[in-house]
Amino acid sequence: RHLLRQRALAEGAEPTPDAADSGWPARVASTLRAPLQRVAVQTLSQHLRELQGRHVEDGAVLVLDNATGEVLAWVGSSGPLSQASEVDGVLALRQPGSTLKPFLYAQAMEQRRLTAASLVDDSPAQIATAGGLYIPQNYDRQFKGWVSVRTALAASLNVPAVRTLVMVTPDAFHRQLAAVGLPLRESGDYFGYSLALGSPEVPLL
């Protein structure tokens, strides 16, 4: 019932003092798998303890069955390790970062602009936009020169991804993300070329 209520609140439902008074069923059929749920909770707690020295204080876990889309495990926070345990990290909006890059390269391949073996340029770039120059950087602020799409994705290089988005266009990539179930609140033009680097905020589910 907690997950149903949290999802409803995230979708704009009015909060009620007590879930039992708001029509929620006393029993709910769930696709969660208890053994996997326990493993997810334990794994998250272990990783957070290992990352305490890096000021990582919380996390969330969502496990899906790729074939059916069923939710097999859902951990919204680390519980007692969290300073905001009431926040469900599965539904909270966060930037997905480089997880959008595979979708971008897949679209470029679908449009026959690139193949996995195509070479893309990983060198300093200055891209003109309505707001001025957009100058993407790689995480390590270094450049590898010409690399294959396969290498660019495996190394999560930012500059080749942005150059790929220039070919695909932000609006077309925005439509593709919506088509695969990731509707964004703002348009592709709103995010611009940073869309290649996962700038929009999305939930895990």
N, C-alpha and C positions, 0 to 999 in steps of 0.2 A: 504493500500500500504506500510505503514511503516513496518508492520509485515512481509510482503512478502520480502521486501528489506533486513530487518535484517536477516531473515532466509537464504536468498541467500548469503549474505556476510559471515555468519557463516559457510556456506558450501563451501566457497572459491571463490565466484564470485568476479570479479573486481569491485571496487567502481566506481561510476560515479558521476559527479558534481551535477546532478539533476535527480531524479527518473523519472520525466516526459519524459526525453530524452532517457531512457534506455528500452523503450518498455513495461513498466508496464501499465496495463489497468487503465483507468480513474475510473472505478467502479469495485469493487471486492465483490463477494458474500462471506459472512462470516457466520460462525456458532456461533459467539459471541452473547451472550444475554445481551442486554443493561442493564436491571435491575440488573442482576447478576454481570456485569462488575462494575456498580456503587457501589454495596455492597462490592466487592473485593477491590476497591480503598479506600473506606471509612474504611474498616476493617484494611487494611494494615497501613493506616495513624494513626488509633487509637492505634494499637499495638506498632508502632514505638514511638509514644508520651509516651506511658506507659513505654517503655524500654529505654528512653533517659538516665536515671541514670546508665544504664549498658553499655553505650557506643555502643549501637546498632544504626547504622545510616541509614541503608537501608534494603530493602527486596524486594521480588518478589512473585507474586501469579499466579498460573496456575490451572484452574479448568477444568476438563475433564468429559465428559459423559462416564462412565465406559462401557456402553453397546455398544456405537458406536465409541468411541475414539474422538468424536468431541470436539474441544476447545470451552468452554463456556465463559471463562473469562481469560484475559491475562494482567497482570500488570507487566511491566518490571522493574519499580523502583517506588519510592515514590514521584517522581516529585520534587516539591519545597523543600521537606524535605531532599532530597538526595544531597550529595556532588559530585556524579558522575551520574547524571540523564541520561546521554547519553548512559550509559551501560545498556543493556537489561539483567536483572538478570535471565530471563527465559532461555536464550540461553547461558549465561556465565557458564563456567565450575566450579563446586564446588564439594567438597567431600560429598557424600550422607550419610556417617556415618552409623548409625544403621538401616537405612531403607533397607539395604541389608539383614539383619538377617532373616526376614521371608522367603526370597527366599532360603537362605541356609538351614534352618530347613526343608522347604518343599522338597528340593532335598534329604536331608538325609532320610526323611520319604518315599519319592518315591522309594528310593533305599532299603527300609526296614531295614535301619540301626537304626532308632529311631522311636518312636511314641510320641505323645504329652505327654504321661504319663511316658516315659522313664526317668531314672535318669541320670543326667550329673554332672560332678564334677566341682564345683566352688571352687577351691583351688589353691594356687600358682603353676604356671607352668613354666617350662623352656624347650623350644622346640628347638631342634638342627636344624640349617639350614646351608646352604653353607657359609653364612656370619657370622656365630656365633650363640649364643643363642638368641632366641626370647622370651622375657618375657612379656606376655600381662598383663595388669592391668585393673581392673574394674574402673569405673568413680570415685567411692568413695574410692578406694584403700582398700576395705574390701572384705571379702569372706563369702559366705553363706553355704559352704559345698555341700553336694549332694542335688540337686534340680531337679524338673521335667523340661522337655523341655518347658512345658507351662509356668512355673514360670520363667525360664531363659529368655524366649522371652519377657514376660510381664515386667520383671524388666530390660530388655536390658543389661543383664550381658555379659561382653566381653569375659571372660575366657572360659565359656562353648561354646560360639560361635566359638572361635578359636579351641577348642578341637574337635568340630563338623567338622570344615574345615579340620582338620588333617585326619578325616575319609573319607571325601568326596574328598579331594585333591583340591588345588587351580586351577589346569587346568580344572578339571571337573566342578567346580563351575563357572569358567570363561566361559566355553561353554554354561552352563545353562543360564547365564545372557545374552549372545549373542542371545540365542534361544528365550528369552522373550522380545527381542527388546532393549537390553542395550549393544551394542557392545562397547568394550573397546579398546583403542589404543594399549595398551601393553598386553603381555601374562599373564597368571595366575602366572607363575613363577616369572615374574617381580614384582608383588605385594606381592607374598608369602602369609603368613598367615594373614597379615594385611588386605587382601581382605575381610575377615569375618567382619571387622570393618568399611568397607566403605572407604578404602583409595583411590580408583581411583577417578578421577574428571569426572563428568558427568553433562549435562544440565538438567533442569527440564523437558524439552520436548525432 
